């Protein structure tokens, strides 16, 4: 649903599902990988997750 408006129910569903989705997507990654910037000036995975919007 990128780029659209969300109902309250949709937002609550996304928020409720997010921890499990993040855990699944980051399983097996070392903390150093999550905090590493892929290129100078780019955000790490941790940075992106800390600033993500539903």
C-alpha positions in Angstrom: 0.0 0.0 0.0 2.8 2.5 -0.6 1.9 6.0 -1.4 -1.8 5.9 -0.4 -4.0 6.9 2.4 -4.7 4.4 5.1 -7.7 3.8 7.3 -7.2 3.5 11.0 -7.8 -0.3 10.7 -5.1 -0.6 8.0 -2.6 1.3 10.1 -3.3 -0.8 13.2 -2.9 -4.0 11.1 0.4 -2.8 9.6 1.7 -1.8 13.1 0.6 -5.1 14.6 2.4 -7.1 11.8 5.5 -5.1 11.7 7.6 -6.7 14.5 7.2 -10.2 13.0 8.0 -9.0 9.5 11.1 -7.1 10.7 12.3 -10.1 12.6 11.8 -12.4 9.6 13.5 -10.0 7.2 16.5 -9.5 9.6 16.9 -13.1 10.9 20.5 -14.3 10.5 22.0 -10.8 10.2 24.7 -9.8 12.6 24.3 -6.5 14.5 27.2 -5.1 12.5 25.4 -5.8 9.3 22.3 -4.0 10.5 24.3 -0.9 11.5 26.6 -0.8 8.5 26.0 1.9 5.9 26.0 0.3 2.4 27.7 3.4 0.9 28.9 6.6 2.4 26.0 8.9 3.2 23.4 6.0 2.9 21.4 4.8 5.7 21.9 1.4 7.4 19.1 -1.1 7.8 18.8 0.0 11.4 18.5 3.7 10.4 15.8 2.8 7.8 13.8 0.8 10.3 14.0 3.5 12.9 12.5 6.0 10.5 10.0 3.8 8.7 6.4 4.8 8.1 3.7 2.2 7.5 
